[in-house]
Amino acid sequence: MKPSVSPVRRQNSIDHAWLLFVPFREIIDLPAQPDNDVMSVPGQESISGERGVAVNDFMSNLRERWSDALLTALTGLLVVMLFVIAPLQALGIFIFQAFELFFAIILVAGVFVMSGSRIAFAAMVVSLLMATIGAISRIKAPSIFDINLFAGSLLIMGITLGVVVSRAVFAPGRVTLHHVMGAVLLYLAIAITFVALFTFIGSLVPKAFSGLSLEDSPALASNLIYFSFATLTTTGYGDIFPVHPIARSLCNLEAIFGQLYPATLLARLVTLELAGRDR
C-alpha cells in the first residue's frame, strides 16, 4: 500500500519544480522563426545599428557646419524663384518651368539638411509632388484643379519653410549675417503662404478680387505674388484689390503681419545679440 502524500507537500513539490524551471524559460520560449525560413546573420542587427548611427552623425555634422549658410543660400534661391523665374514664366517661356522645378528640389534638400526633420522633409516632398502633378496636368488640360494643386503646394511649402527657418533664426546664440538673411527668408515664406490663401479664395469665389482673374495660366502665379507682396508691404497700388469679405480679411491680416514683423524681428534679434554677448 502506497503512503499517502498530503496536498501541502504535493504543492511544495510543484513549487520547487517550477522554480527550477524558471531559469530555462527564456531558453525554451524561443522567438518564432520568420515565415520565409531565412536565418538571421549573427551581428547583422549591430551592423545596421552602426550604419544608422554613422548616418545620424554625418547628418548632424552636415547640419552643424552648413545650417547657418543654408539660410543665406535658400534666401537667394527663393528670391530668384519669386522675382526672376515667376515673371519670366509669366511671359510664356516654358523652359523656366523646368528651372523652377530644379530650384524647388534644391529647396527641399536644403530644408531637410537644415532641420533634420523627416516630417519637414516629407512635407516638402509632398509639396513638390503636388506642384509637379499640377504642371503636368496644366500641359494636358488646364483647369481649376491645377490651380488648387499649386495653391496647396505653396501653402505646405510656406508653412514648413516658416517653421524650420524660425527655429534656426530665433535659436539662442550670436546673431550673424546668416540669421538676418534667414529673417528675410521667413518674411518671404509669409508672403508665399498668403499667395496660397488668396488662390483658394479666388478659386472658390471667382470675383473675390477686382483686377485679378484666377484662370489657369502661366501669369497667374506672378500676379498673385505681386499682389501678396503689395499687401504685405502695404504698398497698395490699387490695380488689384479685394472685394469679398474673406478676401479683405486676409489682406488685413497680411498687412498686420507686414507691419509687426520688422519691429518684432528687430527686438528679438537685439535680445539674442545681447544674450550672446553676455555668454
Steps between C-alpha positions, in 0.01 A plus 500: 500500500647838391540764766270792448649838414341800658374775272736753663810292424378438144459878447847566643648247259328672207627839615859371526476351151367830363788692658744269330321556172505883515865553391441287189185675383687748282686210339187301434282791386702573187376776267301386201696455179406713199260353249761506225730278710790740451748472782627831636872559475670546836592864551272625222293711737810656650632583151170666411509692824854618433399616151207692645724668755752586227228656283365699795849623587560600138173695484573667835843611383356619169228696679741652749734612224256627238181590687574872527637526148187329367290787632679736264505251211127420526418870523682567174338196340149607599563856383596368158192276488259778598643804322682354198358160404133581567492817282688327218261208527211748476639612163439148370858377495445131568858411588478702822245252636776240492733743678235556766467125557878466528521782754212347695693172532800691636267677743367167629852366554605818677205492738575137588866568572419809704225341709590131506129430538342222300161666539628823345668305222182299431291819493735664250501187283119494499504868402741426217289209375183711503672773298633244252159338452345844455757595236445178305122535524525861381680389184236238421180683597508820712229510765416632846642176641849608395457832680398329823795261473741790466329679788528194724863460403579862588310476827690191616832645387437838664396355838780241508761752395373749757518251788846370407649843438350660812660233718838565343476880500373543856717231656721612792845626408678784326318674217689472172440614144351157425239550773402836351467338157294226659264768634458623142428142396230477767347822364487346153342184643218710649429651158498154338250374756262786423540438127356153560214636714411763239498229235257285699266795554518601135426148382198468730367851432582602140446876563672519838766734356456788261763520229608137548355210307585156632539318172749219463779677315875542548444864605275412795782422743683822418183709546424342837858544619484866396171552687622317811814711535308819423270410789777384735694823452175704505591654166151470352531623142126457448512295182399188697287519814276261697121510469378196692491538882724198560750627244502838674555333835798305366647819352465677834665209677794498259540877534512463880771234462691734272488784753573303817762265363788751459453643851465158662793365302726791594416467868562127496832522317625770735404285799681200357810709426514639853447155650777362280742771615425427866598138446 
